[in-house]
């Protein structure tokens, strides 16, 4: 299975409806990217729980091949455009995309533990 790419979604602290916002941003960006490229993409929107709180991540892959280098830039551009929208506008765009074929993936909760063996602390020990 070809590996995809991961992009962290940084949301404003204290944002109301943050789970919906993350789900909408991830689904809309991945769906629009697939439409623009005329390719079938697969994606997941993750709420990553860790020892220091949580953050969101979008994981995108092509089911049959590795993704090309330009896809990260395109996805960042789409996320940047979508991040300027307010929650009401995101909700409207999300519903419109569903009507035009988006099959949204639900937000998935995962736990991520810190790998202390790959911590920079070990680089300082001579």
VMD Tcl script that builds the backbone (N, CA, C; Angstrom):
set m [mol new atoms 378]
animate dup $m
set s [atomselect $m all]
$s set {name element resname resid chain x y z} {
  {N N UNK 1 A 0.837 -1.167 0.000}
  {CA C UNK 1 A 0.000 0.000 0.000}
  {C C UNK 1 A 0.891 1.242 0.000}
  {N N UNK 2 A 0.720 2.159 -0.961}
  {CA C UNK 2 A 1.555 3.364 -1.018}
  {C C UNK 2 A 1.305 4.267 0.184}
  {N N UNK 3 A 2.390 4.789 0.703}
  {CA C UNK 3 A 2.272 5.701 1.830}
  {C C UNK 3 A 1.783 7.051 1.323}
  {N N UNK 4 A 0.963 7.688 2.112}
  {CA C UNK 4 A 0.440 8.995 1.754}
  {C C UNK 4 A 1.188 10.097 2.460}
  {N N UNK 5 A 0.512 11.208 2.658}
  {CA C UNK 5 A 1.129 12.311 3.366}
  {C C UNK 5 A 0.256 12.717 4.534}
  {N N UNK 6 A 0.894 13.274 5.537}
  {CA C UNK 6 A 0.221 13.711 6.748}
  {C C UNK 6 A 0.423 15.203 6.908}
  {N N UNK 7 A -0.665 15.892 7.233}
  {CA C UNK 7 A -0.582 17.336 7.475}
  {C C UNK 7 A -1.327 17.629 8.768}
  {N N UNK 8 A -0.649 18.278 9.692}
  {CA C UNK 8 A -1.297 18.675 10.937}
  {C C UNK 8 A -2.212 19.859 10.668}
  {N N UNK 9 A -3.394 19.808 11.265}
  {CA C UNK 9 A -4.354 20.901 11.158}
  {C C UNK 9 A -4.270 21.699 12.454}
  {N N UNK 10 A -3.832 22.926 12.353}
  {CA C UNK 10 A -3.688 23.780 13.531}
  {C C UNK 10 A -4.933 24.649 13.649}
  {N N UNK 11 A -5.682 24.456 14.713}
  {CA C UNK 11 A -6.894 25.234 14.942}
  {C C UNK 11 A -6.653 26.235 16.069}
  {N N UNK 12 A -7.409 27.317 16.040}
  {CA C UNK 12 A -7.291 28.331 17.087}
  {C C UNK 12 A -7.737 27.731 18.416}
  {N N UNK 13 A -7.025 28.074 19.461}
  {CA C UNK 13 A -7.395 27.604 20.797}
  {C C UNK 13 A -8.766 28.165 21.172}
  {N N UNK 14 A -9.579 27.333 21.775}
  {CA C UNK 14 A -10.899 27.761 22.221}
  {C C UNK 14 A -11.938 27.875 21.131}
  {N N UNK 15 A -11.640 27.382 19.954}
  {CA C UNK 15 A -12.568 27.455 18.830}
  {C C UNK 15 A -13.810 26.628 19.127}
  {N N UNK 16 A -14.974 27.237 18.991}
  {CA C UNK 16 A -16.230 26.498 19.159}
  {C C UNK 16 A -16.385 25.530 17.990}
  {N N UNK 17 A -16.935 24.375 18.241}
  {CA C UNK 17 A -17.154 23.359 17.200}
  {C C UNK 17 A -15.851 22.903 16.554}
  {N N UNK 18 A -14.781 22.804 17.326}
  {CA C UNK 18 A -13.481 22.485 16.734}
  {C C UNK 18 A -13.474 21.123 16.045}
  {N N UNK 19 A -14.206 20.153 16.567}
  {CA C UNK 19 A -14.243 18.833 15.921}
  {C C UNK 19 A -14.890 18.934 14.547}
  {N N UNK 20 A -16.012 19.680 14.464}
  {CA C UNK 20 A -16.642 19.863 13.158}
  {C C UNK 20 A -15.714 20.604 12.206}
  {N N UNK 21 A -15.057 21.653 12.689}
  {CA C UNK 21 A -14.168 22.455 11.839}
  {C C UNK 21 A -13.049 21.580 11.280}
  {N N UNK 22 A -12.433 20.765 12.127}
  {CA C UNK 22 A -11.351 19.879 11.667}
  {C C UNK 22 A -11.879 18.877 10.648}
  {N N UNK 23 A -13.026 18.293 10.928}
  {CA C UNK 23 A -13.618 17.315 10.012}
  {C C UNK 23 A -13.964 17.965 8.669}
  {N N UNK 24 A -14.556 19.150 8.720}
  {CA C UNK 24 A -14.928 19.850 7.484}
  {C C UNK 24 A -13.681 20.260 6.697}
  {N N UNK 25 A -12.686 20.837 7.366}
  {CA C UNK 25 A -11.458 21.253 6.675}
  {C C UNK 25 A -10.798 20.064 5.980}
  {N N UNK 26 A -10.632 18.972 6.708}
  {CA C UNK 26 A -9.978 17.798 6.148}
  {C C UNK 26 A -10.732 17.193 4.987}
  {N N UNK 27 A -12.023 16.996 5.166}
  {CA C UNK 27 A -12.831 16.391 4.112}
  {C C UNK 27 A -12.918 17.279 2.879}
  {N N UNK 28 A -13.166 18.562 3.080}
  {CA C UNK 28 A -13.277 19.472 1.938}
  {C C UNK 28 A -11.963 19.588 1.173}
  {N N UNK 29 A -10.857 19.727 1.890}
  {CA C UNK 29 A -9.559 19.868 1.221}
  {C C UNK 29 A -9.217 18.616 0.423}
  {N N UNK 30 A -9.378 17.446 1.019}
  {CA C UNK 30 A -9.037 16.197 0.328}
  {C C UNK 30 A -9.973 15.956 -0.859}
  {N N UNK 31 A -11.252 16.230 -0.673}
  {CA C UNK 31 A -12.226 16.042 -1.753}
  {C C UNK 31 A -11.917 16.973 -2.927}
  {N N UNK 32 A -11.676 18.241 -2.627}
  {CA C UNK 32 A -11.385 19.204 -3.696}
  {C C UNK 32 A -10.067 18.890 -4.396}
  {N N UNK 33 A -9.092 18.424 -3.640}
  {CA C UNK 33 A -7.822 18.032 -4.242}
  {C C UNK 33 A -8.039 16.896 -5.238}
  {N N UNK 34 A -8.820 15.910 -4.855}
  {CA C UNK 34 A -9.134 14.801 -5.762}
  {C C UNK 34 A -9.854 15.276 -7.006}
  {N N UNK 35 A -10.788 16.203 -6.838}
  {CA C UNK 35 A -11.506 16.756 -7.991}
  {C C UNK 35 A -10.566 17.508 -8.917}
  {N N UNK 36 A -9.715 18.358 -8.362}
  {CA C UNK 36 A -8.790 19.156 -9.173}
  {C C UNK 36 A -7.844 18.268 -9.969}
  {N N UNK 37 A -7.402 17.193 -9.356}
  {CA C UNK 37 A -6.437 16.307 -9.999}
  {C C UNK 37 A -7.098 15.195 -10.796}
  {N N UNK 38 A -8.420 15.120 -10.727}
  {CA C UNK 38 A -9.187 14.057 -11.404}
  {C C UNK 38 A -8.654 12.673 -10.998}
  {N N UNK 39 A -8.431 12.522 -9.675}
  {CA C UNK 39 A -7.931 11.268 -9.121}
  {C C UNK 39 A -8.790 10.869 -7.927}
  {N N UNK 40 A -8.869 9.586 -7.704}
  {CA C UNK 40 A -9.572 9.096 -6.526}
  {C C UNK 40 A -8.565 9.027 -5.384}
  {N N UNK 41 A -8.799 9.837 -4.370}
  {CA C UNK 41 A -7.926 9.858 -3.206}
  {C C UNK 41 A -8.669 9.265 -2.010}
  {N N UNK 42 A -7.903 8.756 -1.073}
  {CA C UNK 42 A -8.464 8.282 0.184}
  {C C UNK 42 A -7.866 9.139 1.287}
  {N N UNK 43 A -8.654 9.386 2.335}
  {CA C UNK 43 A -8.159 10.223 3.415}
  {C C UNK 43 A -8.815 9.858 4.735}
  {N N UNK 44 A -8.171 10.337 5.788}
  {CA C UNK 44 A -8.678 10.221 7.144}
  {C C UNK 44 A -8.450 11.559 7.838}
  {N N UNK 45 A -9.373 11.925 8.704}
  {CA C UNK 45 A -9.197 13.100 9.549}
  {C C UNK 45 A -9.110 12.568 10.976}
  {N N UNK 46 A -7.993 12.860 11.634}
  {CA C UNK 46 A -7.718 12.280 12.937}
  {C C UNK 46 A -7.691 13.328 14.035}
  {N N UNK 47 A -8.253 12.974 15.168}
  {CA C UNK 47 A -8.040 13.742 16.397}
  {C C UNK 47 A -7.013 12.933 17.168}
  {N N UNK 48 A -5.823 13.479 17.297}
  {CA C UNK 48 A -4.708 12.763 17.893}
  {C C UNK 48 A -4.581 13.188 19.354}
  {N N UNK 49 A -4.831 12.246 20.240}
  {CA C UNK 49 A -4.723 12.491 21.685}
  {C C UNK 49 A -3.320 12.124 22.135}
  {N N UNK 50 A -2.734 12.957 22.944}
  {CA C UNK 50 A -1.404 12.679 23.476}
  {C C UNK 50 A -1.315 13.125 24.911}
  {N N UNK 51 A -0.146 13.047 25.464}
  {CA C UNK 51 A 0.028 13.420 26.867}
  {C C UNK 51 A -0.128 14.930 27.072}
  {N N UNK 52 A 0.064 15.709 26.033}
  {CA C UNK 52 A -0.021 17.155 26.157}
  {C C UNK 52 A -1.279 17.746 25.535}
  {N N UNK 53 A -2.346 17.009 25.450}
  {CA C UNK 53 A -3.573 17.515 24.852}
  {C C UNK 53 A -3.905 16.785 23.564}
  {N N UNK 54 A -4.413 17.518 22.595}
  {CA C UNK 54 A -4.773 16.909 21.322}
  {C C UNK 54 A -4.509 17.877 20.178}
  {N N UNK 55 A -4.446 17.326 18.981}
  {CA C UNK 55 A -4.367 18.113 17.760}
  {C C UNK 55 A -5.041 17.290 16.658}
  {N N UNK 56 A -5.180 17.886 15.503}
  {CA C UNK 56 A -5.849 17.217 14.390}
  {C C UNK 56 A -4.862 16.999 13.259}
  {N N UNK 57 A -5.108 15.955 12.492}
  {CA C UNK 57 A -4.207 15.611 11.397}
  {C C UNK 57 A -5.038 15.090 10.224}
  {N N UNK 58 A -4.635 15.482 9.027}
  {CA C UNK 58 A -5.231 14.975 7.788}
  {C C UNK 58 A -4.226 14.052 7.134}
  {N N UNK 59 A -4.662 12.841 6.797}
  {CA C UNK 59 A -3.811 11.860 6.139}
  {C C UNK 59 A -4.453 11.561 4.785}
  {N N UNK 60 A -3.694 11.755 3.711}
  {CA C UNK 60 A -4.212 11.564 2.347}
  {C C UNK 60 A -3.302 10.597 1.604}
  {N N UNK 61 A -3.910 9.712 0.831}
  {CA C UNK 61 A -3.121 8.789 0.009}
  {C C UNK 61 A -3.896 8.456 -1.258}
  {N N UNK 62 A -3.159 7.992 -2.242}
  {CA C UNK 62 A -3.745 7.470 -3.468}
  {C C UNK 62 A -3.790 5.961 -3.296}
  {N N UNK 63 A -4.909 5.312 -3.613}
  {CA C UNK 63 A -5.006 3.873 -3.333}
  {C C UNK 63 A -4.110 2.980 -4.192}
  {N N UNK 64 A -3.599 3.496 -5.314}
  {CA C UNK 64 A -2.846 2.637 -6.223}
  {C C UNK 64 A -1.391 3.019 -6.441}
  {N N UNK 65 A -1.011 4.226 -6.043}
  {CA C UNK 65 A 0.361 4.642 -6.332}
  {C C UNK 65 A 0.809 5.681 -5.318}
  {N N UNK 66 A 2.096 5.957 -5.343}
  {CA C UNK 66 A 2.648 6.994 -4.472}
  {C C UNK 66 A 2.235 8.371 -4.992}
  {N N UNK 67 A 2.081 9.293 -4.083}
  {CA C UNK 67 A 1.697 10.648 -4.460}
  {C C UNK 67 A 2.904 11.421 -4.967}
  {N N UNK 68 A 2.677 12.337 -5.894}
  {CA C UNK 68 A 3.779 13.135 -6.419}
  {C C UNK 68 A 4.122 14.265 -5.453}
  {N N UNK 69 A 5.252 14.896 -5.679}
  {CA C UNK 69 A 5.764 15.903 -4.756}
  {C C UNK 69 A 4.899 17.159 -4.682}
  {N N UNK 70 A 4.223 17.512 -5.724}
  {CA C UNK 70 A 3.433 18.745 -5.746}
  {C C UNK 70 A 2.149 18.688 -4.944}
  {N N UNK 71 A 1.745 17.502 -4.549}
  {CA C UNK 71 A 0.455 17.376 -3.873}
  {C C UNK 71 A 0.447 18.072 -2.512}
  {N N UNK 72 A 1.554 18.059 -1.795}
  {CA C UNK 72 A 1.607 18.712 -0.478}
  {C C UNK 72 A 1.345 20.212 -0.624}
  {N N UNK 73 A 1.965 20.825 -1.622}
  {CA C UNK 73 A 1.762 22.263 -1.855}
  {C C UNK 73 A 0.298 22.545 -2.188}
  {N N UNK 74 A -0.289 21.745 -3.060}
  {CA C UNK 74 A -1.695 21.938 -3.442}
  {C C UNK 74 A -2.615 21.793 -2.234}
  {N N UNK 75 A -2.342 20.789 -1.401}
  {CA C UNK 75 A -3.173 20.557 -0.230}
  {C C UNK 75 A -3.032 21.701 0.777}
  {N N UNK 76 A -1.821 22.192 0.973}
  {CA C UNK 76 A -1.611 23.347 1.857}
  {C C UNK 76 A -2.368 24.565 1.347}
  {N N UNK 77 A -2.334 24.775 0.052}
  {CA C UNK 77 A -3.042 25.920 -0.540}
  {C C UNK 77 A -4.547 25.820 -0.286}
  {N N UNK 78 A -5.112 24.628 -0.503}
  {CA C UNK 78 A -6.539 24.430 -0.256}
  {C C UNK 78 A -6.892 24.637 1.218}
  {N N UNK 79 A -6.076 24.094 2.108}
  {CA C UNK 79 A -6.332 24.263 3.534}
  {C C UNK 79 A -6.230 25.727 3.953}
  {N N UNK 80 A -5.283 26.439 3.362}
  {CA C UNK 80 A -5.135 27.862 3.670}
  {C C UNK 80 A -6.377 28.640 3.241}
  {N N UNK 81 A -6.885 28.338 2.060}
  {CA C UNK 81 A -8.099 29.011 1.573}
  {C C UNK 81 A -9.292 28.696 2.482}
  {N N UNK 82 A -9.446 27.424 2.832}
  {CA C UNK 82 A -10.573 27.019 3.665}
  {C C UNK 82 A -10.474 27.580 5.082}
  {N N UNK 83 A -9.268 27.748 5.583}
  {CA C UNK 83 A -9.099 28.221 6.959}
  {C C UNK 83 A -9.527 29.674 7.134}
  {N N UNK 84 A -9.691 30.388 6.055}
  {CA C UNK 84 A -10.138 31.783 6.130}
  {C C UNK 84 A -11.652 31.893 6.287}
  {N N UNK 85 A -12.352 30.773 6.115}
  {CA C UNK 85 A -13.809 30.768 6.192}
  {C C UNK 85 A -14.269 30.682 7.643}
  {N N UNK 86 A -15.458 31.242 7.910}
  {CA C UNK 86 A -16.023 31.082 9.246}
  {C C UNK 86 A -16.790 29.758 9.316}
  {N N UNK 87 A -17.243 29.392 10.497}
  {CA C UNK 87 A -17.875 28.089 10.705}
  {C C UNK 87 A -19.140 27.945 9.859}
  {N N UNK 88 A -19.946 28.989 9.763}
  {CA C UNK 88 A -21.180 28.924 8.979}
  {C C UNK 88 A -20.875 28.672 7.501}
  {N N UNK 89 A -19.867 29.348 6.981}
  {CA C UNK 89 A -19.477 29.152 5.585}
  {C C UNK 89 A -18.939 27.740 5.357}
  {N N UNK 90 A -18.139 27.240 6.297}
  {CA C UNK 90 A -17.631 25.867 6.185}
  {C C UNK 90 A -18.782 24.867 6.163}
  {N N UNK 91 A -19.768 25.094 7.026}
  {CA C UNK 91 A -20.928 24.200 7.088}
  {C C UNK 91 A -21.664 24.188 5.741}
  {N N UNK 92 A -21.843 25.367 5.149}
  {CA C UNK 92 A -22.516 25.469 3.854}
  {C C UNK 92 A -21.709 24.777 2.763}
  {N N UNK 93 A -20.407 25.022 2.713}
  {CA C UNK 93 A -19.557 24.390 1.707}
  {C C UNK 93 A -19.526 22.870 1.874}
  {N N UNK 94 A -19.541 22.421 3.129}
  {CA C UNK 94 A -19.540 20.993 3.425}
  {C C UNK 94 A -20.820 20.341 2.899}
  {N N UNK 95 A -21.953 20.959 3.168}
  {CA C UNK 95 A -23.243 20.427 2.666}
  {C C UNK 95 A -23.288 20.443 1.139}
  {N N UNK 96 A -22.799 21.525 0.529}
  {CA C UNK 96 A -22.776 21.610 -0.934}
  {C C UNK 96 A -21.898 20.515 -1.530}
  {N N UNK 97 A -20.749 20.274 -0.914}
  {CA C UNK 97 A -19.847 19.225 -1.400}
  {C C UNK 97 A -20.487 17.848 -1.266}
  {N N UNK 98 A -21.221 17.628 -0.179}
  {CA C UNK 98 A -21.923 16.349 -0.008}
  {C C UNK 98 A -22.946 16.148 -1.119}
  {N N UNK 99 A -23.647 17.214 -1.460}
  {CA C UNK 99 A -24.638 17.116 -2.546}
  {C C UNK 99 A -23.976 16.846 -3.894}
  {N N UNK 100 A -22.723 17.284 -4.055}
  {CA C UNK 100 A -22.049 17.073 -5.337}
  {C C UNK 100 A -21.148 15.833 -5.343}
  {N N UNK 101 A -21.242 14.999 -4.298}
  {CA C UNK 101 A -20.533 13.723 -4.345}
  {C C UNK 101 A -19.576 13.409 -3.217}
  {N N UNK 102 A -19.280 14.360 -2.332}
  {CA C UNK 102 A -18.392 14.090 -1.205}
  {C C UNK 102 A -19.017 13.042 -0.294}
  {N N UNK 103 A -18.260 12.014 -0.019}
  {CA C UNK 103 A -18.652 11.036 0.992}
  {C C UNK 103 A -17.707 11.259 2.173}
  {N N UNK 104 A -18.132 12.092 3.143}
  {CA C UNK 104 A -17.215 12.483 4.206}
  {C C UNK 104 A -16.811 11.301 5.090}
  {N N UNK 105 A -15.571 11.330 5.501}
  {CA C UNK 105 A -15.099 10.340 6.472}
  {C C UNK 105 A -15.272 10.964 7.854}
  {N N UNK 106 A -15.756 10.173 8.797}
  {CA C UNK 106 A -15.934 10.736 10.141}
  {C C UNK 106 A -14.594 10.937 10.839}
  {N N UNK 107 A -14.585 11.849 11.768}
  {CA C UNK 107 A -13.403 12.122 12.573}
  {C C UNK 107 A -13.049 10.860 13.348}
  {N N UNK 108 A -11.792 10.493 13.277}
  {CA C UNK 108 A -11.309 9.294 13.964}
  {C C UNK 108 A -10.429 9.706 15.137}
  {N N UNK 109 A -10.635 9.093 16.287}
  {CA C UNK 109 A -9.841 9.396 17.482}
  {C C UNK 109 A -8.731 8.361 17.609}
  {N N UNK 110 A -7.487 8.848 17.737}
  {CA C UNK 110 A -6.340 7.961 17.916}
  {C C UNK 110 A -5.495 8.490 19.070}
  {N N UNK 111 A -4.726 7.604 19.661}
  {CA C UNK 111 A -3.823 7.992 20.738}
  {C C UNK 111 A -2.392 7.877 20.220}
  {N N UNK 112 A -1.600 8.884 20.491}
  {CA C UNK 112 A -0.209 8.890 20.054}
  {C C UNK 112 A 0.675 9.083 21.277}
  {N N UNK 113 A 1.558 8.133 21.483}
  {CA C UNK 113 A 2.474 8.281 22.609}
  {C C UNK 113 A 3.809 8.809 22.100}
  {N N UNK 114 A 4.492 9.508 22.957}
  {CA C UNK 114 A 5.784 10.091 22.604}
  {C C UNK 114 A 6.834 8.982 22.572}
  {N N UNK 115 A 7.621 8.963 21.509}
  {CA C UNK 115 A 8.702 7.995 21.392}
  {C C UNK 115 A 9.976 8.645 21.929}
  {N N UNK 116 A 10.295 8.361 23.181}
  {CA C UNK 116 A 11.435 9.017 23.818}
  {C C UNK 116 A 12.768 8.595 23.230}
  {N N UNK 117 A 12.820 7.484 22.526}
  {CA C UNK 117 A 14.075 7.045 21.913}
  {C C UNK 117 A 14.434 7.912 20.712}
  {N N UNK 118 A 13.455 8.578 20.130}
  {CA C UNK 118 A 13.721 9.463 19.003}
  {C C UNK 118 A 13.722 10.930 19.428}
  {N N UNK 119 A 13.787 11.161 20.709}
  {CA C UNK 119 A 13.821 12.501 21.265}
  {C C UNK 119 A 15.220 13.085 21.063}
  {N N UNK 120 A 15.329 14.400 20.829}
  {CA C UNK 120 A 16.629 15.053 20.640}
  {C C UNK 120 A 17.521 14.972 21.864}
  {N N UNK 121 A 16.944 14.628 23.026}
  {CA C UNK 121 A 17.738 14.470 24.231}
  {C C UNK 121 A 18.913 13.531 23.984}
  {N N UNK 122 A 18.677 12.470 23.239}
  {CA C UNK 122 A 19.716 11.446 23.005}
  {C C UNK 122 A 20.837 11.966 22.122}
  {N N UNK 123 A 20.577 12.984 21.329}
  {CA C UNK 123 A 21.636 13.580 20.504}
  {C C UNK 123 A 22.651 14.352 21.337}
  {N N UNK 124 A 22.251 14.795 22.515}
  {CA C UNK 124 A 23.140 15.597 23.354}
  {C C UNK 124 A 24.034 14.740 24.240}
  {N N UNK 125 A 23.719 13.478 24.350}
  {CA C UNK 125 A 24.546 12.593 25.165}
  {C C UNK 125 A 25.673 12.069 24.286}
  {N N UNK 126 A 26.878 12.292 24.693}
  {CA C UNK 126 A 28.029 11.951 23.883}
  {C C UNK 126 A 28.428 10.571 24.049}
}
mol reanalyze $m
mol bondsrecalc $m
mol representation Tube
mol addrep $m
